[in-house]
Amino acid sequence: MNDSKDSMERVYIEHSRMIYKYLFSMTHNESIAEELMQETFYQAIRCQEKYDRSCKITTWLCAIAKNQWRNYCKKHHIEEPLGQELVDKPAPSSEDIVMGNINKMDLMKALHGLKDPQREVMYLRLSADLSFREIGEIMGQSENWARVTYYRGKERLFKEVRDNG
């Protein structure tokens, strides 16, 4: 990325929607996600010389966004980033058929027990309804990696809920 204003405008135009969706998947609040997205791009402009192109720009932006979310949580004394609003939120229609018969509270408990990156892939798919391509891009992996990680996470969740239910 060069230092020109046009370059950062292009980055914003191309990636702001994805960064917003990523932040919304963590915050479950439109205004907070919007505010953090703006702060993410502000920080990206301030630190653009630190971007060394060793990763995709989306990976770099998502890392900044995740740090902004963590800072927000600390500032507002949010201990658990995934609150009741995720438990109460119905699963996206693309997953309703698969997850439809599982109690949402049991699902969230089991989901919370997964380890990263599997847990993050599951959250991004279930709460933000991101495509596997978008998830792979956020995580710096391939679309296929995101599909496989999601599938394995889903199988683990079903087993966990079945064994404990």
C-alpha contacts under 8 A as a table, 3 or more apart, distances in Angstrom:
res1	aa1	res2	aa2	distance
1	M	7	S	6.72
1	M	8	M	7.82
1	M	48	Q	7.32
1	M	51	Y	7.52
2	N	7	S	6.50
3	D	7	S	7.15
3	D	8	M	7.86
3	D	48	Q	7.46
3	D	49	E	7.81
4	S	7	S	5.35
4	S	8	M	6.86
5	K	8	M	5.38
5	K	9	E	6.20
6	D	9	E	5.02
6	D	10	R	6.15
7	S	10	R	5.16
7	S	11	V	6.27
8	M	11	V	4.90
8	M	12	Y	6.06
8	M	45	I	7.05
9	E	12	Y	5.05
9	E	13	I	6.12
10	R	13	I	5.05
10	R	14	E	6.01
11	V	14	E	5.20
11	V	15	H	5.90
11	V	16	S	7.77
12	Y	15	H	5.35
12	Y	16	S	5.12
12	Y	41	F	7.16
13	I	16	S	5.94
13	I	17	R	7.97
14	E	17	R	7.61
15	H	18	M	5.41
15	H	19	I	6.20
15	H	58	T	7.15
16	S	19	I	5.09
16	S	20	Y	5.98
16	S	37	M	7.16
17	R	20	Y	5.05
17	R	21	K	6.21
18	M	21	K	5.09
18	M	22	Y	6.13
18	M	134	E	7.55
19	I	22	Y	4.97
19	I	23	L	6.15
19	I	37	M	6.38
19	I	61	L	7.36
19	I	62	C	6.58
19	I	65	A	7.25
20	Y	23	L	5.14
20	Y	24	F	5.95
20	Y	33	A	5.93
20	Y	34	E	6.33
20	Y	37	M	5.65
21	K	24	F	4.95
21	K	25	S	6.11
21	K	33	A	7.87
21	K	128	A	6.24
21	K	130	L	7.63
22	Y	25	S	5.22
22	Y	26	M	6.84
22	Y	62	C	7.57
22	Y	124	L	7.12
22	Y	128	A	7.03
22	Y	138	I	7.91
23	L	26	M	5.22
23	L	27	T	6.04
23	L	33	A	5.15
23	L	36	L	7.23
23	L	37	M	7.08
23	L	65	A	6.86
23	L	66	K	7.53
23	L	69	W	7.46
24	F	27	T	4.97
24	F	28	H	5.02
24	F	29	N	6.10
24	F	30	E	6.41
24	F	32	I	7.86
24	F	33	A	5.01
24	F	128	A	6.76
25	S	28	H	5.78
25	S	123	Y	6.93
25	S	124	L	5.89
25	S	127	S	5.49
25	S	128	A	4.60
26	M	69	W	7.83
26	M	81	P	6.79
26	M	82	L	6.82
27	T	30	E	7.89
27	T	32	I	6.76
27	T	33	A	6.26
27	T	69	W	7.80
27	T	81	P	7.08
27	T	82	L	7.46
28	H	33	A	7.64
28	H	85	E	6.81
28	H	86	L	6.91
29	N	32	I	5.47
29	N	33	A	6.02
30	E	33	A	5.15
30	E	34	E	6.07
31	S	34	E	5.02
31	S	35	E	6.08
32	I	35	E	5.03
32	I	36	L	6.03
33	A	36	L	5.16
33	A	37	M	5.96
34	E	37	M	5.05
34	E	38	Q	6.29
35	E	38	Q	5.25
35	E	39	E	6.30
36	L	39	E	4.91
36	L	40	T	5.93
36	L	65	A	6.93
36	L	68	Q	6.30
36	L	69	W	6.89
37	M	40	T	4.93
37	M	41	F	6.43
37	M	65	A	6.81
38	Q	41	F	5.35
38	Q	42	Y	6.19
39	E	42	Y	4.90
39	E	43	Q	6.08
39	E	68	Q	7.27
40	T	43	Q	5.20
40	T	44	A	6.13
40	T	61	L	7.09
40	T	64	I	5.86
40	T	65	A	5.23
40	T	68	Q	6.62
41	F	44	A	4.76
41	F	45	I	6.14
41	F	61	L	7.74
42	Y	45	I	5.22
42	Y	46	R	6.29
43	Q	46	R	4.94
43	Q	47	C	6.01
43	Q	64	I	7.41
44	A	47	C	5.16
44	A	48	Q	5.41
44	A	61	L	7.10
44	A	64	I	7.37
45	I	48	Q	5.18
47	C	50	K	5.51
47	C	51	Y	7.31
48	Q	51	Y	5.40
49	E	52	D	7.46
51	Y	54	S	7.89
51	Y	60	W	7.42
52	D	55	C	7.78
53	R	56	K	6.62
53	R	57	I	7.25
55	C	59	T	6.36
55	C	60	W	6.78
55	C	140	G	7.48
56	K	59	T	5.23
56	K	60	W	6.50
56	K	140	G	6.97
57	I	60	W	5.07
57	I	61	L	6.10
58	T	61	L	5.00
58	T	62	C	5.96
58	T	137	E	6.63
58	T	138	I	6.05
58	T	140	G	7.85
59	T	62	C	5.11
59	T	63	A	6.18
59	T	137	E	6.96
59	T	138	I	5.47
59	T	139	M	6.42
59	T	140	G	5.63
60	W	63	A	5.16
60	W	64	I	6.41
61	L	64	I	5.08
61	L	65	A	6.10
62	C	65	A	4.82
62	C	66	K	5.96
62	C	138	I	6.29
63	A	66	K	5.11
63	A	67	N	6.25
64	I	67	N	5.12
64	I	68	Q	6.22
65	A	68	Q	4.98
65	A	69	W	6.26
66	K	69	W	5.06
66	K	70	R	6.22
67	N	70	R	4.99
67	N	71	N	6.09
68	Q	71	N	5.08
68	Q	72	Y	6.11
69	W	72	Y	4.99
69	W	73	C	6.17
70	R	73	C	5.05
70	R	74	K	6.27
71	N	74	K	5.14
71	N	75	K	6.09
72	Y	75	K	5.10
72	Y	76	H	6.07
73	C	76	H	5.25
73	C	77	H	5.70
73	C	78	I	4.62
73	C	79	E	6.94
73	C	81	P	6.98
74	K	77	H	5.03
74	K	78	I	6.22
74	K	79	E	7.66
75	K	78	I	7.81
78	I	81	P	6.37
80	E	83	G	6.35
82	L	85	E	7.67
82	L	86	L	6.39
83	G	86	L	5.97
83	G	87	V	7.15
84	Q	87	V	5.04
84	Q	88	D	6.13
85	E	88	D	5.15
85	E	89	K	5.95
86	L	89	K	5.04
86	L	127	S	7.14
87	V	90	P	7.79
87	V	104	K	6.13
87	V	105	M	6.13
87	V	108	M	6.41
88	D	104	K	7.63
89	K	127	S	7.98
91	A	95	E	6.28
91	A	96	D	5.94
91	A	99	M	7.69
91	A	126	L	5.94
91	A	127	S	6.70
92	P	95	E	5.58
92	P	96	D	6.24
92	P	126	L	6.31
92	P	127	S	7.05
92	P	129	D	6.15
93	S	96	D	4.89
93	S	97	I	7.59
94	S	97	I	7.34
94	S	129	D	7.79
95	E	98	V	5.32
95	E	99	M	5.96
95	E	100	G	7.70
95	E	126	L	7.08
96	D	99	M	5.29
96	D	100	G	4.90
97	I	100	G	5.23
98	V	101	N	7.87
99	M	102	I	5.75
102	I	106	D	7.12
102	I	107	L	6.45
102	I	161	V	7.66
103	N	106	D	5.33
103	N	107	L	6.17
104	K	107	L	4.93
104	K	108	M	6.11
105	M	108	M	5.15
105	M	109	K	6.16
106	D	109	K	5.14
106	D	110	A	6.15
106	D	161	V	6.52
107	L	110	A	5.18
107	L	111	L	5.92
107	L	157	L	7.06
107	L	161	V	6.90
108	M	111	L	4.84
108	M	112	H	5.91
109	K	112	H	5.16
109	K	113	G	6.45
110	A	113	G	5.12
110	A	114	L	6.86
110	A	157	L	5.91
110	A	160	E	6.42
110	A	161	V	6.80
111	L	114	L	5.46
111	L	119	R	6.30
111	L	122	M	7.54
111	L	157	L	6.58
112	H	119	R	6.92
113	G	119	R	7.87
114	L	118	Q	6.47
114	L	119	R	5.09
114	L	153	G	7.60
115	K	118	Q	5.87
115	K	119	R	5.54
116	D	119	R	4.99
116	D	120	E	5.87
117	P	120	E	5.26
117	P	121	V	6.21
118	Q	121	V	5.18
118	Q	122	M	6.22
118	Q	149	T	5.83
118	Q	150	Y	6.69
118	Q	153	G	5.92
119	R	122	M	5.13
119	R	123	Y	6.19
119	R	153	G	7.33
120	E	123	Y	5.06
120	E	124	L	6.07
121	V	124	L	5.17
121	V	125	R	6.17
121	V	135	I	6.70
121	V	146	A	6.83
121	V	149	T	7.03
121	V	150	Y	6.11
122	M	125	R	5.18
122	M	126	L	5.91
122	M	150	Y	5.85
122	M	153	G	6.83
122	M	154	K	7.72
123	Y	126	L	5.19
123	Y	127	S	5.45
123	Y	128	A	7.17
124	L	127	S	5.68
124	L	128	A	5.09
124	L	129	D	6.47
124	L	130	L	6.02
124	L	135	I	6.82
125	R	128	A	5.80
125	R	129	D	4.74
125	R	130	L	5.20
125	R	131	S	6.95
125	R	132	F	7.63
125	R	135	I	7.56
125	R	150	Y	7.94
126	L	129	D	5.51
126	L	130	L	7.94
130	L	134	E	5.97
130	L	135	I	6.31
131	S	134	E	5.13
131	S	135	I	6.20
132	F	135	I	4.96
132	F	136	G	5.97
132	F	143	E	5.23
132	F	144	N	7.51
132	F	146	A	5.52
132	F	147	R	5.95
133	R	136	G	5.13
133	R	137	E	6.16
133	R	142	S	7.11
133	R	143	E	4.46
133	R	146	A	7.46
134	E	137	E	5.00
134	E	138	I	6.15
134	E	143	E	7.58
135	I	138	I	5.10
135	I	139	M	6.09
135	I	143	E	7.21
135	I	146	A	6.23
136	G	139	M	5.14
136	G	140	G	5.83
136	G	141	Q	4.56
136	G	142	S	4.87
136	G	143	E	4.84
136	G	144	N	7.76
136	G	145	W	6.83
136	G	146	A	5.26
137	E	140	G	5.07
137	E	141	Q	6.01
137	E	142	S	6.89
137	E	143	E	7.49
138	I	141	Q	7.64
141	Q	145	W	6.26
141	Q	146	A	7.14
142	S	145	W	5.10
142	S	146	A	6.48
143	E	146	A	5.14
143	E	147	R	6.34
144	N	147	R	5.01
144	N	148	V	6.17
145	W	148	V	5.21
145	W	149	T	5.98
146	A	149	T	5.13
146	A	150	Y	5.98
147	R	150	Y	5.15
147	R	151	Y	6.04
148	V	151	Y	5.04
148	V	152	R	6.11
149	T	152	R	5.25
149	T	153	G	6.08
150	Y	153	G	5.00
150	Y	154	K	6.01
151	Y	154	K	5.06
151	Y	155	E	6.20
152	R	155	E	5.10
152	R	156	R	6.16
153	G	156	R	5.02
153	G	157	L	6.09
154	K	157	L	5.02
154	K	158	F	6.18
155	E	158	F	5.19
155	E	159	K	6.21
156	R	159	K	5.12
156	R	160	E	6.04
157	L	160	E	5.01
157	L	161	V	6.01
158	F	161	V	5.23
158	F	162	R	5.87
159	K	162	R	5.07
159	K	163	D	5.89
160	E	163	D	5.22
160	E	164	N	6.05
161	V	164	N	5.23
161	V	165	G	5.46
162	R	165	G	5.14
